[in-house]
């Protein structure tokens, strides 16, 4: 190889080394600049999102100060789906219009004092019942989680997040698919007649028209209800309406028996023949002997729960020790006499003229035991 060729190769190698020595530092500088720019952009975006969330949550929209627990995006989806479903199922009849003192859905002023008690206190009230609201809104099949989501759904409606799906208020109740009570297979002949169901579970309120219940045979008080249709009336009895508990407080009634009772009452309104309408007895049979055919719980479930479950017309609430204390002090005999003869708005024998003394006594003992066990 000539000296010229060796010199050319040497010069080429030197050029490559010099080129690499210049390019690498430049590339490193460019990489650092790009990386720094990306990190800065990411940090600014994160800060912007956080500021937007803080502004969204804290921006005042009402004179009423409301502090609510933070709800994650995942929980918000559950609240809007499950909470809304439960609201329509168990809460809408009172809270949509604010009936019976219930805080109205979306009304911050009516919710402010309640929210001050804290979310857990409100959930406990919904589960255990308060004032005229029955436990779990009258839907005993609701789980703790479902009740919690319904409460959160109503709380979010009065918050400032605007993330709750609104309730569409309609004139007619949202149709509810009810689950029929599963009962042992029985022949039609064993089902109670409409008159029997009425005498057992409806007569206490509808016989005299107490606590706003339409009085049997009174066309005027029934007129507005009849226009809704028989199916709507049956659904109201099955699901409960206002302070009337589901199934009139008698969980043992089947859908067919409730249907028969509604038909019986409607027929009495259409043709109000006094001899065909059974009302609470004014003539008291002071003694009705015989062995008890039902347990105390069975008598309570079929004849007492409609009022005593939630304290309608100041009836002492089942299991509420403070309600029962002054009554228990009078003694069992005095209580038995009050039930047999009637007391205040409670008709004789709780409105069920078929109960004998032994059955009434067992029901009283059952309620007293429940109050003492609390």
C-alpha positions in Angstrom: 0.0 0.0 0.0 1.3 3.5 -0.9 2.0 6.2 1.6 -0.9 8.2 0.0 -3.4 5.5 0.6 -2.4 5.1 4.3 -2.7 8.9 4.8 -6.3 8.9 3.2 -7.5 6.1 5.6 -6.0 7.9 8.5 -7.7 11.1 7.6 -11.1 9.3 7.2 -10.8 7.7 10.6 -10.0 11.0 12.2 -13.0 12.7 10.4 -15.3 10.0 11.7 -14.1 10.3 15.3 -14.4 14.1 15.1 -18.0 13.8 13.7 -19.1 11.4 16.4 -17.5 13.6 19.0 -19.6 16.6 17.8 -22.9 14.8 17.2 -23.2 12.8 20.5 -23.1 15.9 22.8 -25.6 17.7 20.5 -28.0 14.7 20.5 -27.7 14.5 24.3 -28.6 18.1 24.7 -31.6 17.8 22.4 -32.8 14.7 24.3 -32.6 16.5 27.7 -34.5 19.5 26.3 -37.3 17.4 24.8 -37.6 15.3 28.1 -37.7 18.5 30.2 -40.4 20.0 28.0 -42.6 16.8 28.2 -42.3 16.7 32.0 -43.2 20.4 32.3 -46.2 19.9 30.0 -47.4 16.8 32.0 -47.0 18.7 35.3 -48.9 21.7 34.1 -51.8 19.5 32.8 -52.0 17.6 36.1 -52.1 20.9 38.1 -54.7 22.2 35.8 -56.9 19.2 36.3 -56.5 19.4 40.1 -57.4 23.1 40.1 -60.5 22.4 37.9 -61.6 19.7 40.4 -61.1 21.9 43.4 -63.0 24.8 41.7 -65.8 22.5 40.6 -66.3 21.0 44.1 -65.8 24.2 46.2 -67.5 26.8 44.0 -70.5 28.1 46.0 -73.9 27.7 44.3 -76.2 28.1 47.2 -76.5 30.1 50.4 -76.7 26.8 52.3 -73.3 25.3 53.1 -73.2 21.6 52.5 -70.2 19.4 53.2 -70.3 16.0 51.6 -67.9 13.1 51.6 -65.7 12.6 48.6 -67.0 10.1 46.0 -64.6 8.5 43.6 -65.4 8.2 39.9 -66.0 4.5 40.3 -68.4 5.0 43.2 -70.1 7.7 41.3 -71.0 5.2 38.5 -72.4 2.8 41.1 -74.4 5.6 42.8 -75.9 6.8 39.6 -76.9 3.2 38.6 -77.7 1.3 41.7 -78.6 4.3 43.9 -81.0 5.7 41.3 -82.7 2.3 40.9 -83.2 2.0 44.6 -84.5 5.6 44.9 -87.2 4.9 42.3 -88.0 1.6 44.0 -88.3 2.7 47.6 -87.9 6.5 48.0 -89.6 8.4 45.2 -93.1 8.2 46.6 -92.2 10.5 49.5 -88.9 12.3 48.6 -89.8 13.4 45.1 -92.6 15.6 46.3 -91.4 16.0 50.0 -94.4 14.2 51.5 -94.9 13.6 55.2 -91.9 15.9 56.1 -89.5 13.9 53.9 -86.6 16.1 52.6 -87.4 16.9 48.9 -85.1 15.4 46.3 -82.6 18.1 45.1 -83.8 20.8 47.7 -80.7 21.9 49.5 -82.6 23.8 52.2 -84.6 20.8 53.3 -81.4 18.6 53.4 -79.0 21.0 55.1 -79.8 20.1 58.7 -79.8 16.4 57.9 -76.5 16.5 56.1 -75.0 18.2 59.2 -75.6 14.9 61.0 -73.2 13.1 58.7 -73.7 10.5 55.9 -73.5 7.5 58.3 -76.3 8.9 60.5 -78.5 9.3 57.5 -77.8 5.8 56.3 -78.6 4.5 59.8 -81.9 6.3 59.7 -82.8 4.9 56.3 -82.0 1.4 57.5 -83.7 1.6 60.9 -86.5 4.0 60.0 -87.3 7.4 61.5 -90.6 9.2 62.1 -93.1 7.9 59.6 -90.4 6.4 57.3 -90.3 2.6 57.8 -87.0 0.7 58.0 -85.3 0.5 54.5 -88.1 2.7 53.1 -90.5 -0.1 53.5 -88.5 -2.5 51.3 -87.1 -5.1 53.7 -85.4 -7.0 50.9 -82.9 -4.1 50.3 -79.4 -4.8 51.3 -77.3 -2.4 53.4 -75.3 -1.5 50.3 -78.4 -0.7 48.3 -79.7 1.6 51.1 -76.3 3.3 51.3 -76.2 3.9 47.5 -79.7 5.4 47.6 -78.8 7.8 50.4 -75.6 8.8 48.5 -77.7 9.4 45.3 -79.9 11.8 47.2 -77.0 13.5 48.8 -75.2 14.0 45.5 -78.4 15.6 44.2 -77.9 18.5 46.6 -74.1 18.7 46.3 -72.3 21.1 44.0 -70.6 18.4 41.8 -73.4 18.2 39.2 -72.4 14.6 38.7 -75.6 13.0 39.7 -78.1 11.9 37.1 -81.3 13.9 37.5 -84.5 12.3 38.6 -87.3 12.8 36.0 -90.3 13.8 38.0 -93.5 12.4 36.3 -97.1 12.7 37.4 -97.5 8.9 37.6 -95.2 6.7 39.6 -92.4 5.0 37.7 -93.6 1.4 36.9 -92.0 -1.0 39.4 -91.5 -4.7 38.7 -92.5 -6.3 41.9 -91.3 -9.7 43.0 -94.2 -11.8 44.2 -93.9 -13.4 47.6 -93.1 -17.1 47.2 -95.6 -19.1 49.1 -96.1 -22.8 49.3 -98.2 -24.3 46.5 -101.8 -24.1 47.6 -105.2 -24.6 46.0 -107.3 -21.5 45.2 -109.9 -22.5 47.9 -107.2 -21.9 50.5 -106.7 -18.3 49.5 -108.5 -15.7 51.6 -111.4 -13.9 50.1 -111.2 -10.1 49.5 -113.5 -9.6 52.4 -111.4 -11.7 54.7 -108.2 -9.9 53.7 -109.9 -6.5 54.2 -111.1 -7.6 57.7 -107.7 -8.8 58.6 -105.3 -6.2 57.2 -107.2 -3.1 55.8 -110.1 -2.4 58.1 -108.1 -0.6 60.8 -107.3 2.4 58.5 -109.9 2.1 55.7 -112.8 1.3 57.9 -112.9 4.8 59.5 -110.6 6.6 57.1 -107.8 7.4 59.6 -104.4 8.9 58.7 -105.7 9.9 55.2 -106.7 6.4 54.1 -109.8 6.5 51.8 -112.8 5.3 53.7 -114.5 2.2 52.4 -117.8 2.9 50.6 -116.9 6.7 50.3 -117.0 7.5 46.6 -115.6 11.0 47.1 -112.4 9.9 48.8 -111.9 7.1 46.3 -112.7 9.0 43.1 -109.2 10.3 42.4 -107.7 6.9 43.1 -110.1 4.9 41.0 -109.1 7.0 37.9 -105.6 5.6 38.2 -107.0 2.1 37.4 -107.2 -1.1 39.3 -103.7 -2.3 38.4 -102.2 0.9 39.8 -104.1 0.5 43.1 -102.9 -3.1 43.4 -99.3 -2.0 42.8 -99.6 0.7 45.4 -100.8 -1.9 48.0 -98.0 -4.4 47.1 -95.2 -1.7 47.1 -96.6 0.6 49.8 -97.6 4.2 49.3 -97.0 7.3 51.6 -97.3 5.9 55.1 -99.1 2.7 54.1 -96.5 -0.1 54.3 -96.0 -2.7 51.6 -98.8 -5.3 51.5 -100.7 -3.2 54.1 -98.2 -4.3 56.7 -99.2 -8.0 56.3 -96.2 -9.7 54.6 -98.0 -13.0 54.5 -100.5 -11.9 51.9 -100.0 -13.2 48.3 -100.5 -10.9 45.3 -103.7 -12.7 44.5 -105.1 -12.1 48.0 -104.2 -8.4 47.7 -105.9 -8.2 44.3 -109.1 -9.7 45.9 -109.0 -7.2 48.7 -108.7 -4.3 46.3 -111.6 -5.6 44.2 -113.7 -6.0 47.3 -113.1 -2.4 48.4 -113.8 -1.1 44.8 -117.0 -3.0 44.7 -118.0 -1.5 48.0 -117.4 1.9 46.6 -119.4 1.2 43.4 -122.3 -0.3 45.4 -122.0 0.9 49.0 -124.5 -1.4 50.6 -124.0 -1.2 54.4 -124.7 -4.8 54.9 -121.9 -5.8 52.6 -119.3 -3.4 54.1 -117.5 -4.7 57.2 -116.3 -2.0 59.5 -114.6 -2.1 62.9 -117.1 -3.5 65.4 -118.7 -1.0 67.8 -120.2 -3.8 69.8 -117.4 -5.4 71.8 -117.4 -9.0 72.8 -115.7 -8.7 76.1 -114.8 -12.4 76.1 -114.0 -14.6 73.2 -112.9 -17.9 74.5 -111.0 -20.6 72.6 -107.5 -21.9 72.1 -105.1 -19.8 70.0 -104.9 -20.9 66.4 -102.0 -18.5 65.6 -98.8 -17.6 67.4 -98.2 -14.1 68.7 -96.0 -13.3 65.8 -98.6 -14.5 63.3 -101.3 -12.3 64.9 -98.9 -9.3 64.9 -97.9 -9.9 61.2 -101.5 -10.2 60.0 -103.4 -7.7 62.2 -101.0 -5.4 64.1 -98.0 -4.6 61.9 -99.9 -2.2 59.6 -99.9 0.4 62.4 -97.3 -0.7 64.9 -94.5 -1.4 62.5 -93.9 2.4 61.8 -96.1 4.0 64.5 -99.1 5.1 62.5 -101.5 7.3 64.5 -99.1 7.3 67.5 -99.3 3.5 67.9 -96.2 2.3 69.9 -93.6 1.1 67.4 -92.6 -2.5 67.4 -89.3 -3.1 69.2 -89.1 0.6 70.4 -88.6 0.4 74.1 -89.2 4.1 74.7 -92.7 3.9 73.0 -93.7 0.8 75.1 -92.3 1.7 78.5 -95.3 3.7 79.8 -97.7 1.1 78.4 -95.9 -1.8 79.9 -96.1 0.0 83.2 -99.9 -0.3 83.1 -99.6 -4.1 83.1 -100.5 -6.9 80.7 -104.1 -7.0 81.7 -104.7 -3.3 81.0 -103.1 -3.7 77.6 -105.2 -6.7 76.8 -108.3 -4.8 77.8 -107.3 -1.9 75.5 -106.9 -4.2 72.5 -110.2 -6.1 73.1 -112.2 -2.9 73.7 -110.3 -0.5 71.4 -108.3 2.5 72.4 -108.0 6.0 70.7 -108.1 5.2 66.9 -107.4 1.5 67.4 -110.7 -0.4 66.9 -111.7 -3.3 69.1 -109.5 -6.4 68.6 -107.3 -4.3 66.4 -110.0 -4.3 63.7 -109.9 -8.1 63.4 -113.1 -9.3 64.9 -112.1 -12.9 64.3 -109.3 -12.9 66.9 -110.0 -14.5 70.2 -108.7 -13.4 73.6 -105.9 -16.0 73.7 -104.6 -14.9 70.3 -104.7 -11.2 71.3 -102.8 -12.0 74.5 -100.1 -13.8 72.6 -99.7 -10.9 70.2 -99.3 -8.5 73.2 -96.7 -10.7 74.8 -94.8 -10.9 71.5 -94.7 -7.1 71.2 -93.7 -6.6 74.8 -90.9 -9.1 74.5 -89.6 -7.4 71.4 -89.5 -4.0 73.3 -87.8 -5.5 76.3 -85.2 -7.3 74.2 -83.9 -4.0 72.7 
